[in-house]
Amino acid sequence: MTTQSGEEAHKLYEAGEKGAICCLYFFPDGERVSYIKADEAGATLVARDLRGGPVTVLLPPSEIGKMGDATWLPDGRIVYSDSCNSALMRLDTPCNYWSMRIDTRSGQIDEKPRRLTDWVGFWMNNPSVTADGKHLAFLRSSGEQGTAYVADLEAGGTHIRNSRHFTLEEGDDFIDSWFRDGKTALVGVNRGDHYGLFKQSLDSDTREPIAPTVMGGLLGDAMLSPDGKWVVALVWPLAGTPDDSSRPQPIVRVPATGGNPEEILRVVRPISLSCARAPANLCVISEQSADHKQMVVTTFDPAKGRGPEIARFDLARDIDLSADGIECAISPDGTRLAITRNPEDPIEIQSLRGQPALTIHAEGIDKIGKIGAIRWAPDGKALFVSHSKKDGGEVLHLDLQGHARLLWKCNGKCFGTPSPDGRHLAIYDWKRNANMWMMEGF
């Protein structure tokens, strides 16, 4: 502490070798302060007089652990947010501001916690209150959420035009795949506590349900079977469920006309699944070996279940499956696999008929950023690739000679899926929103 002119500095409080002090706040009388002290037992909110005397515990670690960021109001109340876990935030997750009044000398709660807001789907940080205590500014952030777009493809898929929003509802909606007519999209709808699959024509705002409510997981990597009779998908656990990498995850089928999901098989440590198009009749699932050193590719049939192993590839390193970029996609004719062994490595085209492998040294992207989702062009002569960098993401058209054309640029993550007729590109633009907000009347 120093005088107003910055002289006569002297120590106020000391935390010790295994402790820390933060968030010092002067009460209006200027003679008493609060701060948080942290040690091996946790964080504690305390108050004390600048002239000495006993330390008053205002909130013990058990209570601080339930709180997010907090600030004092001039009238003696403390305003704080729920301790919302941004990594587990869903569209239906409540996260609110609360206030309570604490006697800073006795530590007694004079006014029990009172909820000030009724909000869901975002969390708050860094609250700051005006001198009169009437306005509260804070940073409001939402979880990563996607928006679906459709654009028309031209010039052999190397150019897009007429990009437009496809889904009209607020929420995490995206086009997972296409029906064989190239004019109807398979739309995934994420509503936090459940996931749904719908079909929707490009010239309509009306959705037709396929699996309108699926509980217990998100149907990821949803796509049509080669014969068009089934939608197949991998059930990913909902955010907030225990992370158990050894727990098998189901691959399910749903009639393309609509119905309930039926389990086909279960997989451990999945990477991706993909299906060829008729007249080919092949779907594959890529899995990571138990020692994390290899990618194992096996076939599966939506009606019969798991088939034989058809390929096995060494991975570049011990890959964390939560990292983006490890891909294995079968070509439309079912004869080749496009794979990555590491998010930073080039894309490889591996033949299933004994032809030499091809490594695509893409212009400008091999050593800058990471490769994400890979989708084959309908004619099998190119790929649509998502590419992430520090300043955002891109969707690229990449031919097998390594010539890359930028189609879409986004601030977060994005990927593109072409329609079977090659006339349209579905784009999923995924980002997190954060803005400053102000609240009054509390």
C-alpha positions, 0 to 999 in steps of 0.5 A: 500500500502507498500514499496518494503520491506513491510514497511510503509503500508498505506490505498489507497482507501476505499469502505465504509460499503456497497461497495467493491473494487477489481481487482487493476491494475497498469498501466505501468508507475506505478503511475496510477491504475484502479480498480472496485468499487462496491456499491448499484448502481453496479460495475464501472471501475475507474482509479486514480493517486496514488498521489491523484486527481480526480477519472476517470470513465472508464466504468459505471455499464451499460457497466460492466454488459455486460462484463465477465472477463477482463484484461489490455494490456500494450498498453492501451487496455482492453481485455474482454469477453462477459458476457456469462451465463454458465447456459444458454449456448447452442451449438450455443450461441456466446461468444467472446473476445473483445478489446477497448482502453480507455483514462485512464485520461479522460475516453473517448473511443479512440478505439471502441470495436472490436471483436477478436474472432468468437466462439460459445458454450463455455465461458471464464474466468480468462484471463492473459496476458504476459508482452509483451502483445502478448499472452493471457491465459484463462480458456475455459469451455463448457456447460454440454454435453453428449456422447453416448456409447453402451456396451454388457451386460453379466452375467445377466446384471451384467457385460459389455464388448466391450463399444464403442462410438455410435454416431459419430457427435460432440454434445449432442447426446444420446440413449433415448430408444430402439426399440423392436428388441433390435438392433435399438436405439432411438437417441436424438440429441440436437443442442441448438436451436432445438432437433431431434429424429432419429432411428439408428441400432447398426451396422450402422452409418446412422440415419433415421429421426423420428422427425428431427427438433423440435423447442421450446423445448427438447423432453426428456424421449422419449420412444416407446409406448407398441405397438411400434406404437408411440414414446412418449416424454415430451417437456422440455423448451429450456435453456434460456426460462422463468422458469415458474413452473406453465406453463403446459408442453406437452407430445407428440407422434410421429409415430415410422415411422416418422412424426410431434409431436402431443400433447397428454396432458399437465402436470404441475410439471412433474417428469418422464414418462415411459411405460411398454412393450407388452403384457402390455399396460400401460404408466404412468406420475408422477407429483408433487402435487400443495403443493409439498408434494406428487407424483401423478401417472396417466396413459395415452394412446398415442392415447386417452390421460390422464387416471385415477390416479393409485397411490399417494405417500408422498414425503420425503420433499419439493422437488426442481424439478430441482434436480436430483433423483426423479424417478418413473418407471413402470416395463416391465410387468406393475405391479410395480413402482420403485420410490424414494421419495428423492434423498438420500432415498432408492428405493422402489418397489410399487405393483399396484396389492396390494402386499406388498411394497419392500424397496431396501437397496442397498449395499454402496449407500443408504447413499453415494451420490444420486440416479438418473435415474432408468431403469428396467431390461427387465426381471423385476428382477433388475434395472439399476441405476445412482448414483452420488457422489462428485467424479463423477457418476456411473451406477449400476446393482441393483437386488431387494435384494440390491446387486449392481454391478458397470458397468460404472464410469464417472467424471460427470453424467451418466445413462444406458438404457438396450435394450429390449432383455437384450443384450446391455446397452446404456450409456449416459456420461454427463460432463463439459469440462474446459481447459486452452487455449492461444491466440495470434495475437490479 
